[in-house]
Amino acid sequence: MIKITEKAIDVQKVIDTATSLGAGAVNVFVGTVRNNANGKNVVWLEYEAYETMAVAEIKKIIDEASHRWPLLGWAVSHRIGTLKPGEVSVVVAVSSPHRKESFEACQYIIDTLKEKAPIWKKEVFEDGEEWISARPIPMTVSN
Amino acid sequence: MNKYTIKAFGVTKDILGGKEVPFEMTGKTVGELRAELNGRYPKLVGLKSLYIAVNNNYADETKELSVTDEIALIPPVSGG
């Protein structure tokens, strides 16, 4: 299951989808919205996706992960729209016979998703907003 | 003139001024499209990266475009 959704993610449902009776491990990554960035308070985040391509890219990542590790089940759900600090933005769940490969596969999937899936977030601060990584030189704030 | 439609996401939506923008040019490849876009929207040049996707796949510069292709601008992604 690959899902891009505006609704709150049901983490348990993602886990259940990835679970398999032959599995000895289910590994889950839950990404949440942080309340700060570069020393500033984040009021909310706006997530946007190129949905058809995001699903296609995530499928390629899952296919590669399934090729590298013996996955028995998997599910990825990514939220879009307006998210407040503490809310769940992404859930990746995989199951495999043993724990080691489940950790590795889950990390590979979330790391590669962040690199390749056409999904964007805009941080909205009290005094402005900014698309993440869009500027040539990352904003730095000295304390 | 070839009449393409460009989907824009993230910061490129702000730079192009819309989610879907008609775009006419004589060029036929992704590389030519990039050069035309950079000329008409100089702010694109300042982005850390800009990929162009054709029909839901990242495309290289030599890829030939058809006016029916789904063309999209992919600025630096930040999902997760």
Backbone of each chain as ProteinMPNN parsed JSONL, in Angstrom:
{"seq_chain_A": "MIKITEKAIDVQKVIDTATSLGAGAVNVFVGTVRNNANGKNVVWLEYEAYETMAVAEIKKIIDEASHRWPLLGWAVSHRIGTLKPGEVSVVVAVSSPHRKESFEACQYIIDTLKEKAPIWKKEVFEDGEEWISARPIPMTVSN", "coords_chain_A": {"N_chain_A": [[0.837, -1.186, 0.0], [0.647, 2.111, -0.973], [0.227, 5.358, -0.053], [-0.891, 8.665, -0.484], [-2.081, 11.185, 1.384], [-4.588, 13.496, 2.569], [-5.719, 13.209, 4.948], [-5.478, 12.477, 8.492], [-2.932, 10.164, 9.396], [-3.482, 6.781, 10.04], [-1.628, 5.107, 12.085], [-1.512, 2.494, 13.098], [-2.964, 1.101, 11.191], [-1.298, 1.217, 8.98], [0.828, -0.299, 9.912], [-0.499, -2.765, 10.279], [-1.077, -3.396, 7.632], [1.435, -3.946, 6.639], [2.196, -6.144, 8.024], [3.008, -9.651, 8.312], [2.293, -13.134, 8.541], [4.464, -14.799, 8.377], [6.515, -13.316, 9.272], [9.104, -12.283, 11.518], [9.633, -9.852, 12.375], [8.493, -6.529, 12.475], [9.106, -3.437, 11.227], [8.948, -0.033, 11.92], [8.822, 3.29, 10.804], [8.08, 6.45, 11.98], [7.422, 9.593, 10.987], [7.416, 12.871, 12.279], [6.076, 16.197, 12.734], [8.261, 18.774, 13.484], [8.625, 21.287, 15.998], [10.309, 23.372, 15.543], [12.75, 25.136, 13.543], [15.929, 25.89, 12.424], [16.304, 27.447, 14.716], [13.954, 28.871, 14.926], [10.463, 29.206, 15.748], [8.187, 26.87, 14.49], [5.058, 27.282, 13.125], [3.144, 25.983, 11.547], [3.257, 23.383, 9.003], [3.215, 23.215, 5.467], [2.48, 20.673, 3.349], [3.102, 19.424, 0.113], [2.434, 17.438, -2.758], [3.458, 15.889, -5.82], [1.371, 13.938, -6.82], [0.871, 11.552, -8.48], [3.412, 10.977, -9.487], [4.866, 10.806, -7.133], [3.809, 8.507, -5.951], [4.633, 6.665, -7.894], [7.457, 6.902, -7.712], [7.91, 6.122, -5.063], [7.07, 3.504, -5.27], [9.097, 2.476, -6.907], [11.214, 2.638, -5.115], [10.387, 0.864, -3.131], [10.387, -1.474, -4.645], [13.131, -1.738, -5.147], [14.024, -2.05, -2.519], [12.766, -4.446, -1.89], [14.138, -6.107, -3.523], [16.653, -6.048, -2.405], [16.343, -6.864, 0.272], [14.69, -9.48, 2.17], [11.675, -8.871, 2.086], [8.483, -9.272, 3.541], [6.182, -7.933, 3.746], [4.879, -4.586, 3.27], [4.28, -1.064, 3.691], [3.519, 2.302, 2.939], [2.729, 5.529, 3.948], [2.017, 8.86, 3.282], [1.452, 12.052, 4.453], [-0.244, 14.991, 3.251], [-0.887, 18.549, 2.876], [-1.978, 20.801, 5.47], [-0.071, 20.674, 8.379], [0.336, 20.44, 11.861], [2.792, 21.03, 14.516], [3.935, 17.994, 16.0], [2.154, 16.363, 14.695], [1.726, 13.422, 12.612], [3.643, 12.934, 9.764], [4.633, 11.093, 7.966], [4.63, 7.545, 7.469], [6.428, 4.574, 7.457], [6.363, 1.163, 7.026], [7.678, -2.084, 7.349], [7.884, -5.638, 6.953], [9.727, -8.578, 7.821], [11.538, -11.732, 7.841], [13.513, -11.666, 9.916], [14.931, -9.336, 12.363], [17.104, -7.666, 11.604], [17.218, -7.167, 8.799], [14.835, -5.867, 8.553], [15.181, -3.439, 9.876], [17.197, -2.321, 8.242], [15.956, -2.184, 5.713], [13.774, -0.523, 6.225], [15.031, 1.864, 6.948], [16.404, 2.407, 4.558], [14.236, 2.83, 2.828], [12.88, 5.142, 3.912], [14.992, 7.005, 3.857], [15.586, 7.157, 1.093], [13.157, 7.893, 0.046], [12.98, 10.494, 1.06], [14.956, 11.685, -0.437], [14.161, 11.365, -3.124], [11.348, 11.274, -3.682], [8.798, 13.241, -5.117], [7.867, 15.441, -3.159], [7.034, 18.169, -1.132], [7.805, 20.531, 1.472], [6.659, 23.411, 3.158], [7.76, 25.64, 5.515], [6.031, 27.389, 7.945], [6.468, 30.226, 9.709], [6.195, 32.424, 12.59], [6.737, 34.875, 11.506], [6.931, 34.672, 8.737], [7.47, 32.596, 5.785], [8.846, 29.594, 4.29], [9.952, 27.568, 1.608], [11.394, 24.433, 2.048], [14.87, 23.778, 1.597], [14.967, 25.108, -0.819], [16.489, 27.29, -1.38], [19.693, 28.389, -2.649], [21.797, 28.538, -0.807], [21.782, 27.133, 2.326], [19.782, 28.434, 4.955], [21.274, 29.891, 7.76], [21.368, 30.266, 11.247], [22.917, 32.035, 13.701], [23.589, 31.424, 17.104]], "CA_chain_A": [[0.0, 0.0, 0.0], [1.304, 3.423, -0.989], [-0.868, 6.306, 0.054], [-0.643, 10.093, -0.242], [-3.408, 11.509, 1.913], [-4.782, 14.742, 3.33], [-6.292, 12.855, 6.256], [-4.539, 11.997, 9.51], [-2.516, 8.784, 9.118], [-3.743, 5.77, 11.069], [-0.339, 4.395, 12.14], [-1.762, 1.067, 13.298], [-3.437, 0.525, 9.931], [-0.113, 1.056, 8.125], [1.547, -1.455, 10.475], [-1.276, -3.985, 9.987], [-0.95, -3.687, 6.199], [2.78, -4.469, 6.377], [2.434, -7.351, 8.823], [2.844, -10.943, 7.652], [2.395, -14.225, 9.522], [5.793, -15.394, 8.283], [7.52, -12.341, 9.693], [9.487, -12.203, 12.916], [9.904, -8.444, 12.68], [7.841, -5.429, 11.741], [9.853, -2.228, 11.559], [8.103, 1.115, 11.577], [9.331, 4.642, 10.99], [7.021, 7.455, 12.039], [7.966, 10.957, 10.913], [6.492, 13.846, 12.879], [6.385, 17.61, 12.482], [9.042, 19.395, 14.557], [8.094, 22.633, 16.266], [11.326, 24.419, 15.345], [13.694, 24.988, 12.436], [16.937, 26.956, 12.447], [16.134, 28.303, 15.881], [12.691, 29.607, 14.906], [9.286, 28.391, 16.018], [7.353, 26.513, 13.343], [3.644, 27.335, 13.49], [2.641, 24.8, 10.858], [3.923, 23.035, 7.754], [2.352, 22.908, 4.323], [3.054, 19.633, 2.495], [2.526, 19.327, -1.221], [3.018, 16.311, -3.496], [3.086, 15.571, -7.192], [0.887, 12.654, -6.299], [1.059, 10.37, -9.335], [4.828, 10.665, -9.566], [5.319, 10.403, -5.791], [3.448, 7.089, -5.798], [5.496, 5.892, -8.798], [8.823, 6.903, -7.169], [7.928, 5.302, -3.844], [6.989, 2.104, -5.724], [10.451, 2.092, -7.356], [12.033, 2.475, -3.904], [9.95, -0.392, -2.514], [10.863, -2.571, -5.501], [14.569, -1.88, -4.896], [14.168, -2.601, -1.162], [12.33, -5.855, -1.936], [15.201, -6.809, -4.224], [17.82, -6.131, -1.51], [16.041, -7.532, 1.542], [13.553, -10.394, 2.028], [10.486, -8.267, 2.692], [7.25, -10.057, 3.455], [5.079, -6.983, 3.625], [5.333, -3.199, 3.363], [3.26, -0.032, 3.492], [4.023, 3.671, 3.103], [1.673, 6.528, 3.888], [2.569, 10.207, 3.444], [0.402, 13.066, 4.594], [-0.045, 16.305, 2.617], [-1.784, 19.575, 3.414], [-1.491, 21.578, 6.617], [0.23, 19.838, 9.547], [0.84, 21.172, 13.029], [3.827, 20.289, 15.261], [3.482, 16.795, 16.691], [1.362, 15.482, 13.826], [2.477, 12.431, 11.845], [3.715, 13.305, 8.351], [4.931, 9.929, 7.13], [4.829, 6.26, 8.148], [6.952, 3.482, 6.638], [6.373, -0.098, 7.788], [8.082, -3.273, 6.578], [8.056, -6.848, 7.758], [10.702, -9.52, 7.26], [11.705, -12.873, 8.761], [14.34, -11.308, 11.069], [14.896, -7.896, 12.609], [18.185, -6.873, 10.996], [16.84, -6.692, 7.458], [13.69, -4.948, 8.65], [15.759, -2.123, 10.196], [17.918, -1.806, 7.078], [15.011, -1.869, 4.632], [12.959, 0.621, 6.637], [15.883, 3.05, 6.836], [16.635, 2.664, 3.125], [13.01, 3.371, 2.215], [12.625, 6.528, 4.328], [16.089, 7.861, 3.374], [15.485, 7.347, -0.359], [11.927, 8.679, -0.147], [13.294, 11.909, 1.319], [15.818, 12.154, -1.514], [13.649, 11.25, -4.494], [9.903, 11.42, -3.896], [8.437, 14.643, -5.336], [7.023, 15.943, -2.07], [7.681, 19.399, -0.639], [7.183, 21.164, 2.628], [6.91, 24.827, 3.411], [7.667, 25.948, 6.944], [5.387, 28.668, 8.207], [6.899, 30.769, 10.994], [5.37, 33.548, 13.033], [7.023, 36.089, 10.732], [7.216, 34.406, 7.329], [7.4, 31.195, 5.377], [9.936, 29.228, 3.393], [10.045, 26.203, 1.091], [12.634, 23.836, 2.542], [15.94, 23.425, 0.647], [14.806, 25.737, -2.132], [17.494, 28.323, -1.599], [20.998, 27.82, -2.976], [22.61, 28.397, 0.398], [20.86, 26.929, 3.432], [19.723, 29.522, 5.928], [21.878, 29.536, 9.048], [21.112, 31.251, 12.291], [23.878, 31.838, 14.774], [22.999, 31.657, 18.417]], "C_chain_A": [[0.883, 1.25, 0.0], [0.189, 4.455, -1.017], [-0.341, 7.725, 0.288], [-2.004, 10.635, 0.195], [-3.446, 12.842, 2.656], [-5.311, 14.453, 4.723], [-5.201, 12.378, 7.213], [-4.222, 10.527, 9.249], [-2.836, 7.892, 10.311], [-2.515, 4.852, 11.106], [-0.562, 2.889, 12.258], [-2.186, 0.383, 11.993], [-2.263, 0.287, 8.967], [0.675, -0.172, 8.589], [0.83, -2.753, 10.095], [-1.125, -4.393, 8.525], [0.39, -4.344, 5.894], [3.036, -5.812, 7.053], [2.181, -8.628, 8.015], [3.035, -12.046, 8.684], [3.77, -14.883, 9.502], [6.885, -14.5, 8.813], [7.809, -12.448, 11.178], [9.743, -10.775, 13.335], [9.039, -7.529, 11.82], [8.56, -4.175, 12.189], [9.089, -1.022, 11.043], [8.863, 2.415, 11.8], [8.144, 5.595, 10.961], [7.685, 8.828, 12.037], [6.939, 11.927, 11.456], [6.971, 15.275, 12.611], [7.064, 18.215, 13.709], [8.557, 20.833, 14.76], [9.121, 23.736, 16.069], [12.198, 24.1, 14.152], [14.634, 26.173, 12.466], [16.697, 27.959, 13.576], [14.848, 29.116, 15.893], [11.52, 28.659, 15.169], [8.498, 28.139, 14.732], [5.898, 26.498, 13.803], [2.898, 26.168, 12.84], [3.462, 24.543, 9.607], [2.866, 22.815, 6.688], [3.073, 21.861, 3.484], [2.318, 19.592, 1.169], [3.184, 18.148, -1.931], [2.584, 16.356, -4.951], [2.649, 14.116, -7.095], [1.182, 11.455, -7.189], [2.539, 9.973, -9.394], [5.373, 10.216, -8.211], [5.013, 8.922, -5.571], [4.374, 6.226, -6.653], [6.925, 5.804, -8.249], [8.921, 6.023, -5.923], [7.85, 3.815, -4.226], [8.36, 1.612, -6.196], [11.348, 1.813, -6.149], [11.685, 1.156, -3.204], [10.462, -1.589, -3.325], [12.35, -2.826, -5.259], [14.804, -2.497, -3.511], [13.804, -4.088, -1.145], [13.381, -6.727, -2.619], [16.395, -7.044, -3.277], [17.572, -6.929, -0.243], [14.799, -8.42, 1.371], [12.296, -9.846, 2.705], [9.265, -9.16, 2.489], [6.025, -9.16, 3.338], [5.62, -5.569, 3.763], [4.14, -2.262, 3.191], [3.893, 1.329, 3.758], [2.834, 4.624, 2.993], [2.291, 7.892, 4.159], [1.429, 11.208, 3.467], [0.759, 14.31, 3.793], [-1.068, 17.276, 3.204], [-1.153, 20.269, 4.599], [-1.295, 20.673, 7.829], [0.804, 20.688, 10.661], [1.928, 20.349, 13.728], [3.224, 19.118, 16.028], [2.694, 15.852, 15.806], [2.271, 14.571, 13.003], [2.448, 12.804, 10.366], [3.942, 12.098, 7.448], [5.077, 8.684, 7.997], [5.329, 5.254, 7.114], [6.949, 2.24, 7.511], [6.784, -1.23, 6.859], [8.128, -4.468, 7.516], [8.991, -7.794, 7.023], [10.904, -10.647, 8.271], [12.465, -12.498, 10.038], [14.528, -9.796, 11.168], [15.911, -7.082, 11.809], [17.762, -6.306, 9.645], [15.658, -5.736, 7.508], [14.168, -3.534, 8.989], [16.391, -1.512, 8.937], [16.957, -1.367, 5.979], [14.207, -0.621, 4.977], [13.782, 1.901, 6.507], [16.15, 3.415, 5.381], [15.407, 3.342, 2.499], [12.784, 4.824, 2.63], [13.729, 7.468, 3.816], [15.924, 8.172, 1.882], [14.223, 8.13, -0.714], [12.227, 10.17, 0.017], [14.143, 12.523, 0.215], [15.089, 12.29, -2.845], [12.163, 11.509, -4.679], [9.551, 12.899, -4.066], [7.365, 15.126, -4.357], [7.789, 17.132, -1.474], [7.015, 19.872, 0.632], [7.627, 22.609, 2.75], [6.744, 25.045, 4.902], [7.035, 27.318, 7.103], [5.756, 29.088, 9.63], [5.951, 31.882, 11.412], [5.543, 34.754, 12.107], [7.362, 35.807, 9.26], [7.115, 32.933, 7.007], [8.5, 30.883, 4.391], [9.83, 27.773, 2.946], [11.394, 25.639, 1.502], [13.577, 23.499, 1.384], [15.87, 24.159, -0.679], [15.899, 26.75, -2.418], [18.856, 27.705, -1.839], [21.874, 27.624, -1.754], [21.647, 28.248, 1.58], [20.933, 28.077, 4.434], [20.388, 29.054, 7.229], [21.594, 30.664, 10.045], [22.118, 31.01, 13.391], [23.245, 32.201, 16.106], [23.926, 32.488, 19.285]], "O_chain_A": [[1.747, 1.419, 0.86], [-0.679, 4.43, -1.889], [0.526, 7.956, 1.131], [-2.974, 10.547, -0.558], [-2.47, 13.254, 3.283], [-5.349, 15.337, 5.578], [-4.135, 11.934, 6.786], [-5.109, 9.738, 8.924], [-2.499, 8.216, 11.45], [-2.372, 3.949, 10.282], [0.116, 2.102, 11.597], [-1.815, -0.76, 11.727], [-2.235, -0.705, 8.238], [1.129, -0.978, 7.777], [1.457, -3.714, 9.65], [-1.055, -5.581, 8.209], [0.485, -5.191, 5.006], [3.974, -6.528, 6.701], [1.289, -8.69, 7.169], [3.848, -11.909, 9.598], [4.196, -15.462, 10.502], [8.057, -14.877, 8.809], [6.913, -12.669, 11.991], [10.035, -10.502, 14.499], [8.882, -7.73, 10.616], [8.623, -3.877, 13.382], [8.645, -0.986, 9.895], [9.473, 2.618, 12.85], [7.317, 5.559, 10.05], [8.415, 9.179, 12.964], [5.751, 11.835, 11.146], [8.139, 15.504, 12.298], [6.528, 18.178, 14.817], [8.137, 21.501, 13.816], [8.857, 24.897, 16.383], [12.369, 22.936, 13.789], [14.198, 27.323, 12.526], [16.869, 29.165, 13.4], [14.659, 29.959, 16.77], [11.58, 27.471, 14.854], [8.185, 29.067, 13.986], [5.544, 25.793, 14.748], [2.127, 25.463, 13.492], [4.266, 25.38, 9.198], [1.778, 22.304, 6.956], [4.156, 22.125, 2.961], [1.094, 19.706, 1.106], [4.369, 17.888, -1.726], [1.483, 16.803, -5.272], [3.446, 13.194, -7.265], [1.691, 10.443, -6.708], [2.876, 8.789, -9.357], [6.241, 9.346, -8.147], [5.852, 8.175, -5.068], [4.847, 5.183, -6.202], [7.54, 4.74, -8.313], [9.885, 5.278, -5.749], [8.482, 2.972, -3.59], [8.744, 0.474, -5.923], [12.142, 0.872, -6.16], [12.567, 0.43, -2.746], [10.91, -2.587, -2.761], [12.784, -3.975, -5.175], [15.671, -3.355, -3.346], [14.453, -4.887, -0.469], [13.501, -7.919, -2.335], [17.054, -8.082, -3.333], [18.474, -7.595, 0.263], [13.952, -8.141, 0.522], [11.908, -10.312, 3.776], [9.051, -9.722, 1.415], [4.965, -9.591, 2.884], [6.703, -5.371, 4.314], [3.12, -2.637, 2.612], [4.694, 1.488, 4.679], [2.036, 4.532, 2.06], [3.004, 8.069, 5.147], [0.555, 11.2, 2.6], [1.935, 14.651, 3.668], [-1.984, 16.881, 3.925], [0.071, 20.319, 4.718], [-2.224, 19.991, 8.261], [1.654, 21.548, 10.43], [1.991, 19.131, 13.565], [2.153, 19.229, 16.624], [2.571, 14.667, 16.118], [3.426, 14.9, 12.734], [1.378, 12.97, 9.779], [3.497, 12.082, 6.3], [5.581, 8.752, 9.118], [4.742, 5.097, 6.043], [7.48, 2.262, 8.621], [6.306, -1.328, 5.729], [8.378, -4.329, 8.713], [9.049, -7.819, 5.793], [10.489, -10.53, 9.424], [12.109, -12.956, 11.124], [14.316, -9.067, 10.199], [15.63, -5.96, 11.389], [17.926, -5.115, 9.38], [15.491, -4.897, 6.622], [13.641, -2.552, 8.467], [16.156, -0.349, 8.61], [17.128, -0.302, 5.385], [13.986, 0.237, 4.123], [13.283, 2.911, 6.011], [16.125, 4.59, 5.014], [15.534, 4.304, 1.741], [12.517, 5.664, 1.77], [13.444, 8.588, 3.393], [16.101, 9.315, 1.459], [14.218, 8.927, -1.652], [11.786, 10.996, -0.781], [14.068, 13.724, -0.043], [15.358, 13.216, -3.611], [11.757, 11.935, -5.76], [9.959, 13.726, -3.25], [6.175, 15.207, -4.664], [9.012, 17.102, -1.334], [5.824, 19.651, 0.85], [8.774, 22.972, 2.491], [5.721, 24.684, 5.485], [7.456, 28.286, 6.471], [5.418, 28.421, 10.608], [5.024, 32.235, 10.682], [4.624, 35.555, 11.94], [8.014, 36.625, 8.611], [6.726, 32.123, 7.848], [9.031, 31.778, 3.732], [9.648, 26.867, 3.759], [12.423, 26.291, 1.326], [13.152, 23.006, 0.339], [16.647, 23.858, -1.584], [16.198, 27.034, -3.578], [19.16, 26.634, -1.313], [22.616, 26.645, -1.673], [20.804, 29.114, 1.815], [22.005, 28.613, 4.716], [20.103, 27.967, 7.731], [21.589, 31.846, 9.7], [22.179, 29.918, 13.957], [22.472, 33.153, 16.214], [23.595, 32.787, 20.433]]}, "seq_chain_B": "MNKYTIKAFGVTKDILGGKEVPFEMTGKTVGELRAELNGRYPKLVGLKSLYIAVNNNYADETKELSVTDEIALIPPVSGG", "coords_chain_B": {"N_chain_B": [[5.824, 26.981, -33.398], [5.833, 25.162, -30.356], [3.359, 24.072, -28.156], [3.427, 23.645, -24.874], [2.446, 22.305, -21.663], [3.195, 23.186, -18.401], [3.602, 21.732, -15.312], [3.886, 22.996, -12.058], [5.551, 22.82, -8.954], [5.92, 23.256, -5.375], [8.365, 25.675, -4.609], [8.639, 26.461, -7.248], [6.115, 26.839, -8.195], [5.399, 29.246, -7.095], [7.282, 30.856, -8.398], [6.668, 30.585, -11.147], [4.097, 31.418, -11.049], [1.774, 29.879, -10.902], [-0.008, 26.692, -10.826], [-0.251, 25.207, -13.105], [1.058, 25.956, -16.109], [0.835, 27.381, -19.307], [3.172, 26.973, -21.958], [5.054, 28.179, -24.519], [7.383, 27.359, -27.033], [10.105, 27.088, -29.391], [11.81, 25.052, -29.099], [12.541, 21.523, -28.531], [13.496, 19.723, -26.683], [14.209, 18.55, -23.309], [16.442, 19.883, -22.299], [16.441, 22.222, -23.856], [14.051, 23.284, -23.023], [14.646, 23.793, -20.349], [16.602, 25.824, -20.64], [15.064, 27.846, -21.846], [13.143, 28.277, -19.85], [14.798, 29.159, -17.752], [15.613, 31.573, -18.841], [13.224, 33.015, -19.037], [12.264, 32.942, -16.448], [14.219, 33.969, -14.287], [14.653, 33.502, -11.574], [14.599, 30.789, -11.22], [17.135, 29.887, -11.708], [18.526, 30.299, -9.406], [17.884, 28.225, -7.723], [18.711, 25.387, -5.651], [18.649, 22.923, -6.887], [17.083, 21.722, -9.888], [14.958, 19.57, -11.233], [13.492, 18.124, -14.154], [10.527, 16.543, -14.832], [9.112, 14.094, -16.93], [6.152, 12.734, -17.912], [5.821, 11.547, -15.342], [8.38, 10.636, -14.702], [11.797, 11.233, -13.808], [13.599, 13.19, -16.064], [16.244, 13.186, -18.546], [18.461, 15.667, -20.056], [18.466, 15.389, -22.826], [16.124, 14.291, -23.572], [13.37, 14.083, -25.724], [10.551, 16.149, -26.167], [6.973, 15.864, -26.237], [3.993, 17.558, -27.187], [1.869, 16.557, -25.815], [2.902, 15.458, -23.572], [3.185, 15.022, -20.006], [4.576, 17.427, -18.247], [6.732, 18.379, -15.643], [7.993, 20.556, -13.113], [10.521, 19.972, -10.803], [11.57, 21.123, -8.002], [14.095, 21.27, -5.308], [13.418, 18.474, -3.312], [11.538, 17.779, -0.294], [10.258, 15.933, 1.323], [8.911, 13.679, 3.839]], "CA_chain_B": [[5.854, 26.989, -31.931], [5.225, 24.016, -29.676], [2.64, 24.522, -26.962], [3.505, 22.682, -23.788], [1.879, 22.719, -20.379], [4.165, 22.871, -17.346], [3.119, 21.675, -13.928], [4.904, 23.546, -11.158], [5.345, 22.443, -7.557], [6.769, 23.89, -4.372], [8.77, 27.059, -4.868], [8.495, 26.804, -8.678], [4.728, 27.285, -8.356], [5.445, 30.684, -6.791], [8.1, 31.546, -9.405], [5.935, 30.617, -12.418], [2.821, 32.078, -10.823], [0.616, 29.001, -11.073], [0.211, 25.241, -10.729], [-0.157, 24.692, -14.468], [1.343, 27.149, -16.909], [1.096, 27.105, -20.719], [4.536, 27.408, -22.292], [5.343, 28.013, -25.945], [8.778, 27.553, -27.446], [10.421, 26.347, -30.616], [12.629, 23.907, -28.706], [11.87, 20.219, -28.436], [14.074, 18.818, -25.694], [14.202, 18.98, -21.916], [17.515, 20.866, -22.154], [15.986, 23.493, -24.44], [13.008, 23.791, -22.127], [15.327, 24.345, -19.169], [17.232, 27.091, -21.022], [13.972, 28.815, -22.044], [12.568, 28.577, -18.53], [15.765, 29.978, -17.009], [15.599, 32.902, -19.436], [11.977, 33.732, -18.731], [12.082, 32.992, -14.988], [15.608, 33.904, -13.782], [14.733, 32.995, -10.192], [14.82, 29.335, -11.259], [18.584, 29.629, -11.741], [19.025, 30.355, -8.037], [17.514, 27.045, -6.926], [19.795, 24.442, -5.387], [18.548, 21.955, -7.983], [15.782, 21.726, -10.551], [14.778, 18.459, -12.164], [12.286, 18.189, -14.974], [9.943, 15.208, -14.969], [8.244, 13.902, -18.097], [5.272, 11.588, -17.686], [6.067, 10.972, -14.017], [9.741, 10.135, -14.524], [12.87, 12.212, -13.95], [14.058, 13.116, -17.453], [17.539, 13.837, -18.789], [18.387, 16.87, -20.896], [18.319, 15.079, -24.252], [14.784, 13.725, -23.792], [12.513, 14.865, -26.629], [9.225, 16.387, -25.604], [5.8, 15.919, -27.102], [3.073, 18.533, -26.577], [0.915, 15.843, -24.951], [3.597, 14.964, -22.37], [2.976, 15.687, -18.722], [5.896, 17.977, -17.893], [6.641, 18.977, -14.302], [9.22, 21.083, -12.514], [10.76, 19.36, -9.496], [12.624, 21.797, -7.22], [14.6, 20.372, -4.251], [12.312, 17.833, -2.588], [11.697, 17.867, 1.162], [9.232, 15.111, 1.961], [9.299, 12.937, 5.042]], "C_chain_B": [[5.191, 25.737, -31.367], [4.594, 24.5, -28.376], [2.636, 23.422, -25.907], [2.731, 23.198, -22.581], [2.839, 22.256, -19.298], [3.466, 22.846, -16.001], [4.242, 22.188, -13.022], [4.544, 23.212, -9.718], [6.285, 23.217, -6.648], [7.093, 25.317, -4.767], [8.605, 27.446, -6.343], [7.069, 27.269, -8.996], [4.656, 28.798, -8.091], [6.188, 31.445, -7.9], [7.351, 31.657, -10.744], [4.558, 31.28, -12.278], [1.622, 31.193, -11.088], [0.995, 27.541, -11.008], [0.403, 24.609, -12.097], [-0.064, 25.873, -15.41], [1.561, 26.742, -18.371], [2.454, 27.671, -21.108], [4.811, 27.121, -23.762], [6.815, 28.227, -26.207], [9.016, 26.75, -28.714], [11.178, 25.063, -30.28], [11.818, 22.636, -28.508], [12.425, 19.303, -27.357], [13.968, 19.409, -24.286], [15.265, 20.058, -21.685], [17.117, 22.233, -22.693], [14.905, 24.129, -23.571], [13.645, 24.455, -20.909], [15.922, 25.718, -19.488], [16.179, 28.192, -21.195], [13.377, 29.251, -20.71], [13.497, 29.496, -17.732], [15.786, 31.411, -17.524], [14.365, 33.695, -19.029], [11.732, 33.878, -17.232], [13.453, 32.866, -14.323], [15.722, 33.371, -12.354], [14.962, 31.486, -10.15], [16.3, 29.001, -11.172], [19.152, 29.586, -10.325], [18.685, 29.136, -7.187], [18.698, 26.101, -6.773], [19.821, 23.334, -6.444], [17.185, 22.129, -8.629], [15.758, 20.575, -11.547], [13.513, 18.698, -12.967], [11.793, 16.762, -15.149], [9.046, 15.187, -16.194], [7.466, 12.612, -17.875], [5.633, 10.807, -16.415], [7.425, 10.317, -13.824], [10.731, 11.287, -14.63], [13.462, 12.058, -15.349], [15.446, 13.722, -17.59], [17.393, 14.888, -19.893], [18.125, 16.583, -22.377], [16.926, 14.551, -24.597], [13.952, 14.653, -24.685], [11.106, 14.956, -26.063], [8.153, 16.309, -26.678], [4.812, 16.864, -26.418], [2.044, 17.855, -25.667], [1.572, 15.306, -23.68], [3.159, 15.723, -21.125], [4.356, 16.117, -18.221], [5.778, 18.662, -16.532], [8.001, 19.45, -13.826], [9.342, 20.553, -11.091], [11.892, 20.116, -8.8], [13.094, 20.859, -6.101], [13.45, 19.797, -3.419], [12.59, 17.862, -1.083], [10.6, 17.102, 1.88], [9.767, 14.443, 3.216], [8.79, 13.6, 6.292]], "O_chain_B": [[4.136, 25.309, -31.833], [5.208, 25.235, -27.602], [1.941, 22.414, -26.03], [2.405, 24.382, -22.496], [3.249, 21.096, -19.268], [2.82, 23.815, -15.602], [5.409, 21.844, -13.212], [3.385, 23.308, -9.315], [7.301, 23.758, -7.084], [6.223, 26.072, -5.203], [8.448, 28.626, -6.657], [6.852, 28.007, -9.958], [3.941, 29.526, -8.779], [5.778, 32.537, -8.293], [7.396, 32.7, -11.396], [3.937, 31.654, -13.272], [0.558, 31.689, -11.46], [2.169, 27.185, -11.119], [1.116, 23.617, -12.245], [-0.984, 26.686, -15.504], [2.374, 25.862, -18.652], [2.84, 28.739, -20.632], [4.803, 25.968, -24.194], [7.426, 29.154, -25.675], [8.241, 25.86, -29.066], [11.192, 24.112, -31.062], [10.598, 22.663, -28.343], [11.887, 18.218, -27.134], [13.68, 20.592, -24.103], [15.025, 21.027, -20.965], [17.405, 23.265, -22.087], [14.854, 25.348, -23.408], [13.235, 25.538, -20.492], [15.772, 26.662, -18.711], [16.373, 29.323, -20.751], [13.139, 30.435, -20.475], [13.058, 30.471, -17.122], [15.955, 32.354, -16.75], [14.446, 34.883, -18.718], [11.073, 34.821, -16.795], [13.815, 31.789, -13.85], [16.768, 32.848, -11.967], [15.464, 30.963, -9.155], [16.679, 27.961, -10.632], [20.15, 28.91, -10.077], [19.148, 29.025, -6.052], [19.569, 26.023, -7.639], [20.889, 22.868, -6.841], [16.247, 22.62, -8.001], [16.446, 20.602, -12.568], [12.59, 19.38, -12.522], [12.546, 15.879, -15.561], [8.314, 16.14, -16.462], [8.044, 11.543, -17.677], [5.734, 9.58, -16.424], [7.611, 9.532, -12.894], [10.546, 12.204, -15.43], [13.788, 10.95, -15.776], [15.801, 14.648, -16.861], [16.364, 14.984, -20.562], [17.617, 17.443, -23.096], [16.591, 14.384, -25.77], [13.849, 15.852, -24.427], [10.549, 13.983, -25.555], [8.377, 16.633, -27.845], [4.8, 16.957, -25.191], [1.419, 18.517, -24.838], [0.891, 14.762, -22.81], [2.812, 16.902, -21.183], [5.183, 15.294, -17.829], [4.845, 19.429, -16.293], [9.025, 18.826, -14.1], [8.418, 20.66, -10.285], [13.061, 19.78, -8.993], [12.552, 19.764, -5.955], [12.62, 20.537, -2.892], [13.741, 17.957, -0.658], [10.077, 17.546, 2.902], [10.924, 14.625, 3.595], [9.027, 13.106, 7.394]]}, "name": "protein", "num_of_chains": 2, "seq": "MIKITEKAIDVQKVIDTATSLGAGAVNVFVGTVRNNANGKNVVWLEYEAYETMAVAEIKKIIDEASHRWPLLGWAVSHRIGTLKPGEVSVVVAVSSPHRKESFEACQYIIDTLKEKAPIWKKEVFEDGEEWISARPIPMTVSNMNKYTIKAFGVTKDILGGKEVPFEMTGKTVGELRAELNGRYPKLVGLKSLYIAVNNNYADETKELSVTDEIALIPPVSGG"}
